[in-house]
Amino acid sequence: MIQYPRYKRHRFSSFQVIIAGFAAVDLVGALLLMLPIAAQQRCVTPFHEALFTSTSALCVTGLVVQDTGSYWSTFGQSVILLLIQIGGLGVITVGAAFALLSGRKISLKQRSTMQEATAAPQMGGIVRLTGFILRITALFELVGAALLLPTFCADYGLRGIWYALFHSISAFCNAGFDLLGTEGAKFVSLTRYAGNPLLTTVIAALIVFGGLGFLTWEDICTYRLDFHRYRMQSKVILVTTAFLLVLPTLYFYCFEFTAGSARQRILLSMFQSVTPRTAGFNTADLATMGSTSQALMVVLMLLGGSPGSTAGGMKTTTFAVLLANMWATFRRREDAEFFGRRIDGSAVKNAATIAGMYLTLFFLGAFVIAAAEQLPMSVCLYETASAVATVGLTLGITPQLGVLSQGVLIALMFLGRVGGLTLIYAAFGSSPAHSRLPQEKIAIG
């Protein structure tokens, strides 16, 4: 009897599934945006512009080459909003939601993928967590839309309902897309409402709430104000977030927005400290801000939001772990620690790896764009920080960039959204080595 060789079936890792899912949805979104019905002029949008917009929406970035309000039709805006919602929740979470609604059982492999996508600490209870994510998202977005409704309906009539819903979802998902541009005034973001305390406060709150992470919200909903019962991760996220909101607000108030009434200065300072992490709205003219303020915003953009949230960037926990490790080194301690708990050494190593990867992409992308477009390096660094951290803030150069530079930003947005470790594990595998090489010391510092 002839025996045929058995070929081992290739199994895709959870990380590869996440990246493939993002890429597939991104391509479908681009094809939909190319349709004539997606543009107000009923024209076919060039593929590279449609792909840029689709990637920016799916990666909840907010960088655009066409003004969302004046170029895209209601159909096109609906596609963008759907991509924002999918990107904010995560492709895997949305797929799991459809499976749950259809009554299908979630397999062990699917649960593992969902765990990686939501940054959950364990696989147990992942289906329950997915249901919680959907409920808390719907709650915040609907309440946000209701609070924005009076302002937008007063200015746009019945169409204000669509504006309120769009901007609420865009804010909670940290996307930064807006519909306020017109043919005569494009790419204006929320500058028209800079002095409106209700709108700016609601948008800023949605940005912060979306960027805290769903596991943090689970702790808040479960334990209320009993802070000491929160996970250590939730404590670190809340403290670091407060630190990254208060200090930049004080700086902007004292050194950047020095004109106008105290209320105007507070609103401008607060909003510009919130939006770099990582929403992309703005209520001030960013190009006219001082170089020091722009540099501070670049740092805030790179730090981003928190793990398991709608925000991008290196994440607040990465920043906190690196600071804790630095403090432990200063004190000649073996381990970094938070709230009386020791941090695992692998977390410190992962934090350093993620920071190194984001900084490499940030500088490399800026070099390519600066060389291709003959633009100042500082402007290009601002743009690449916005792209790789999925922020969406710009100094105004994005619509004028060539195809090559737009391609660089597309790559940075995609790589920044799927996450540093997801990319590394998908490319090189996550199986640890079973042997260790001989050790030899090397001088550091």
Disulfide bonds with the S-S distance in Angstrom:
none
